[in-house]
Amino acid sequence: QVQLVESGGGLVQAGGSLKLSCAASGRTFSSYVMGWFRQGPGKEREFVAAISRGGGRTSYADSVKGRFTISRDNAKNTVYLQMSSLNSEDTAVYYCAAGSGALTPTARYSYWGQGTQVTVSS
């Protein structure tokens, strides 16, 4: 079992930045591919970014490429999502997830956090 707890969400103005964190406990963090997903109001959950076990490879949704950066610190059992140039379309609940598949939007993730709300005001 892996327990995931997101933090760092909040209210930010358009054009601003925010950094999300996801702390993991349980089984070995470094054995998991980690991903960030989001679900906006009235929308389906969508893939945002993923990072390989060692952190050397990343993958991003086209909508956030160049604005968001995913990273991880295996010594701290934590994965991060640095978000910049935020706009209203980024308003959503953001979830981190742990899996064992590829860095693709459709990969299977076995464990999910409870989510953290990000609201971008225009």
N, C-alpha and C positions, 0 to 999 in steps of 0.2 A: 504494500500500500504506500501511496505517496499522498501527502497532504500539501495543498498549495494555498497560499494566502497572498492575495494581491493588495497593494497599497499604493498611494500616491495620486489617486484620482482627485478631481475637484473641478472648480469653476475657473475657466481661463478665458481671456479675451481672444478674439480672432487675431491671428498672427503671432500669438504667444507660444510658449513651450511648456511642456510638462514631462516629468519622468515617472514612469510606473515601475514598481518593483514587484516581484513575485518570489516569496520565500518558500522553499520546499523542505519538508521533513519526511522521514520515513526511509525508504530504500535509497540506494546510492543515486544521488542526483545526477552525477556525470554519466550514468548509463542511459539517460533519456534524452531524446530530441525534445526541445521545448518550443512551444508555439504561443503566439498571442492571437486571439480572435476578438471580435467585437459584434455587438448587436445593437443597432440603432433603433429608435422608436418606430414601430410599425415595420421593421425590416427583419429579414432572416439573419442569423448569425453568419458572419463572414470571416474568412482568413485574413490576417493582417501580416504576420511575419513568423518565421521559424528559424531556429538555429541548431546546428549540429551538436553532437555530444561534447566535442572538444572546443566548439566555438569558432572553428575555422571556416565554416560555410554558413551562409545565410540565404534566406529567400524572403521576398516581399510581394505583397499585392501591388498591382500597378498604381492603385489609388494613393499609396503611401510612399512609394519608392522615391528616394531623394529627400524625404521629409522625416521619416522615422528610421530609427536605428535600434536593432535588437542586439543585445549582448548578454553575456553570462559570466558569472564568477563561481566556478565550481568549488572553490575553497569556502565560499560563503553560502553555497546552495541557493543561489539567487539568480534569477533572470530579470533583465531590465528591458524597458521599451522607452527610448528617448524620443519624444514627439516634438516637432517644431513646425512652424508655419501652419498652425492649427486653423481649421475653418469649421463652419457649422456642420458640415458633412461628417466631421470626425466625432460629433456628439454620439456617445454610445456607452454601453456597459462593456468594459474590457475584461476579458478572461484570459488567464494563462492556462496552459495545458501541457501535460507530459505524455510523450508517446515513444514509439519504437520504430516508426516508419520513416519514409523519405520526407524531404523538406517541401512537400507539396500541399496545396490547399485541401486535398482530399485524403491525406494520410490519416491513419487512425490514431486518435489520442485516447488514452485510457483513463487519465485522471484530469480533473478540472478544478479550478478554484471557484470561489463564490462570486467573483467579479468586483470591479470597482468602477464607479460612475465617472465619466469624463463629460463635462458640459462646456461647450465653446459658445461664448456669447458674441454676437455680432455688433 
